Amino acid sequence: MKTAKDYDKKVWETLGTIAKGKEIHIKWETIAEAKLHRAKIVQVQKELRLIKKDVGITKKSINSYYVSEKAKVGKGIGAGITSGIFGKKSSGKMNVITRNRLRNSQLNQVAPYDQVSREIDSIIMQLDQLKMKIDTWLVENSKSNP
C-alpha cells in the first residue's frame, strides 16, 4: 500500500513542467503555446483525478481494516472470560475504550490521505482558473489576429 507521501510525490511529479517547486506557473506568448499549455493542463487534471481515485481506494482499505477490527472487540473466548471475571459492566467499558482507541488510530492513519485529496482538489481548481485565463487570452487575441 502506498503512503500519503508517495501520493504527494506522484502529484508533484505529474505536474512536472507546469509547476516550479510547489507553485503552478505557466507563461505563453503565442496562440499555439497557449493551446499547447491548455492541452497539458487538461491531461494533468485527468491524471490528478486518477491519483485522487487511488488515494480514495487506499483510504477505503484502511477504513475496512478498522471496521473489521472494531467488530472483533468483545467477541471470542477471551471476552467471555473477561466478562466472567470482571463483570459485564466493566467488560463493556473496556470494549468502549478499545473501540475508541481503534477509532483514534483510524483517524490518524487516514488524515494524511485526506490532506493529499484536499491538495489535489486545490491544484485542480487552480488549473481550472488557469484554463479560464488561457481561454480568455485566446479569445482576446484571436479577435485581434484573425
C-alpha positions in Angstrom: 0.0 0.0 0.0 1.3 3.4 -0.9 1.8 6.0 1.7 0.4 9.6 1.6 3.9 10.9 0.9 4.1 8.6 -2.1 0.9 10.0 -3.5 2.0 13.6 -2.7 5.3 13.0 -4.6 3.3 11.5 -7.5 1.1 14.6 -7.6 4.0 16.9 -8.0 5.8 14.7 -10.5 2.6 14.7 -12.6 2.5 18.5 -12.6 6.1 18.4 -13.9 6.7 21.3 -16.2 3.6 23.2 -15.1 4.9 23.6 -11.6 8.1 25.2 -10.3 8.7 24.0 -6.8 5.2 23.6 -5.4 3.8 26.5 -7.3 1.9 26.4 -10.6 3.4 28.7 -13.1 2.9 28.9 -16.9 3.8 31.6 -19.4 2.8 31.8 -23.1 3.2 34.4 -25.8 1.6 32.8 -28.9 -1.7 31.3 -29.6 0.0 27.9 -30.3 1.8 28.0 -26.9 -1.5 28.8 -25.2 -3.3 26.0 -26.8 -0.5 23.6 -26.0 -0.5 24.6 -22.3 -4.3 24.3 -22.2 -4.0 20.7 -23.6 -1.3 19.9 -21.0 -3.5 21.2 -18.2 -6.4 19.1 -19.3 -4.1 16.0 -19.4 -2.6 16.8 -16.0 -6.1 17.2 -14.5 -7.1 13.8 -15.8 -4.0 12.2 -14.2 -4.6 14.1 -10.9 -8.2 12.7 -10.8 -6.8 9.2 -11.2 -4.3 9.7 -8.4 -7.2 11.0 -6.2 -9.1 7.9 -7.0 -6.2 5.8 -5.9 -6.0 7.8 -2.7 -9.7 7.1 -2.1 -9.2 3.3 -2.6 -6.3 3.3 -0.1 -8.5 5.2 2.4 -11.2 2.7 1.9 -8.9 -0.2 2.6 -7.7 1.4 5.8 -11.2 2.1 6.9 -12.3 -1.5 6.1 -9.4 -2.9 8.2 -10.6 -0.8 11.2 -14.2 -1.8 10.7 -13.3 -5.5 10.9 -11.0 -4.8 14.0 -13.8 -2.9 15.8 -16.2 -5.8 15.0 -13.9 -8.2 16.8 -13.9 -6.2 20.0 -15.9 -8.0 22.7 -16.1 -11.2 20.7 -14.4 -14.5 21.3 -13.4 -16.7 24.2 -11.3 -14.0 25.9 -14.2 -11.6 26.1 -16.4 -14.2 27.8 -13.7 -15.0 30.3 -13.1 -11.3 31.0 -16.8 -10.6 31.5 -17.0 -13.6 33.8 -14.1 -12.3 35.9 -14.6 -8.6 35.9 -18.4 -8.5 35.2 -20.3 -7.4 32.1 -20.3 -3.7 33.0 -16.5 -3.5 33.4 -16.0 -5.6 30.3 -18.3 -3.3 28.3 -16.3 -0.2 29.5 -13.1 -1.9 28.4 -14.7 -2.6 25.0 -15.7 1.0 24.6 -12.1 2.1 25.4 -10.7 -0.3 22.9 -13.1 0.8 20.2 -12.3 4.5 20.9 -8.6 3.7 20.7 -9.2 2.0 17.3 -11.2 4.9 16.1 -8.4 7.4 17.0 -5.9 5.2 15.3 -8.0 5.1 12.2 -8.4 8.8 12.1 -4.6 9.3 12.5 -4.0 6.8 9.6 -6.5 8.4 7.2 -5.6 12.0 7.9 -2.6 12.3 5.7 -4.6 10.8 2.8 -7.3 13.4 3.4 -4.7 16.1 3.2 -3.4 14.7 -0.2 -7.0 14.7 -1.5 -7.6 18.3 -0.5 -4.3 19.3 -2.1 -5.3 17.6 -5.3 -8.7 19.4 -5.2 -6.9 22.7 -4.7 -4.5 22.1 -7.6 -7.3 21.1 -9.9 -9.1 24.3 -9.0 -6.0 26.3 -9.7 -5.6 24.6 -13.0 -9.3 25.4 -13.9 -8.6 29.0 -13.2 -5.5 28.9 -15.3 -7.5 27.3 -18.2 -10.1 30.1 -17.9 -7.3 32.7 -18.1 -5.8 31.0 -21.2 -9.3 30.8 -22.8 -9.9 34.5 -22.2 -6.5 35.3 -23.6 -7.2 33.1 -26.6 -10.5 34.8 -27.3 -9.0 38.3 -26.9 -6.0 37.5 -29.2 -7.9 35.6 -31.8 -10.1 38.7 -32.4 -7.0 40.9 -33.0 -5.2 38.2 -35.1 -7.8 36.6 -37.4 
